[in-house]
């Protein structure tokens, strides 16, 4: 097939198709037709793709190919424990939205659809791909919803230290934060030239105040977190095509918030505060005060999301689901890549089934990837 493509390209007077471009396209198209036999004849589609690449240097996915590619990219995500429901990913094809305002509007609609009044739905919104000599829109924010970070005069950080750089960019572009611990940052969108700010309406941001089922004082800590973890700075790569703006979400696993976002020393660093309120001895690591405090923070997170009616999974349940996903993939004859350091939960890892085995670490496509630019 490759020799036919090059020959046809030369006859048409177009530039020769690069081997890598065609090979990636052919691999994906064959995968699509292999897993979707009702789609028709693969050879006909390969000829269409080859001709389009020969004319323009790229090609266009059909809506069905785009949806399949996005779902398989989730299936291939080696760092995600929650892949059992990869087939349920809702696809929002917004490749026609090219301006900053259009991208912002669709990000708002994404949050509305994904939040679903707390019944979180796995959702992806796919914007235009990069094309030869044409850079597609991008969102600089790591997630659609991120909390700002401010430097206090004494060197302390108010808010989420993870987002100091993004907050600085927003402030330089004219944003005026309130200086709080949980100020939602505006989107920084690159389209039609330089970066621009677009605020997210408060009504589409569902946040959960954190309380504890046993300790009333926990509410006094003023902690909260948002409901939808929508990743927005990763490129969706399908068959050699890069979609640099493709926000996607599942739902939170409790430890993502309770054992990382709120607990890490370089994030909100709440364990010493919680331990003090619990009356624990924090002078010696052998008292396991961090472990005790960590459990209570995670109890609060799970309790609060449940009380608010917001979808969230615990790490024991999600680990069992992942093992079910792994078994299904192996029965289907597919490799299931997994990064052990990400799949094993950051709390009580050895109590979950995912701890007790090793995994394939193959790099499969389609995939979600980070690009430097």
ABEGO torsion letter per residue (X at the ends): XAAAAAAAAAAAGBBBBBAAAAAAAAAAAAAAAAABAAAEBAAAAAAAAAAAAAAAGBBBBBAAAAAAAAAAAAAABAABAAAAAAAABBBBBAAABABAAAAAAAAAAAAAAAAGGGBBBBBBBBBBBBBBGBBBBBBABABABBBBBBBBAAGBBBEBAAAAAAAAAAAAAGBBBAGBAABBBBBBBBBGEBBBBBBBBAAABBBBBBBBAABAAAAAAGBBBBABBBBAABBBBBGGBBBABBBBBBBBBAAAAAAAAAABAABAGAAAAAAAAAGBBAABAAAGAAAAAAAAAAAAAAAAAAAAGBBBBBAAAAAAAAAAAAAAAAAAGBBBBBBAAAABBABGAAABAAAABBBBABBBOBBBBBBAX
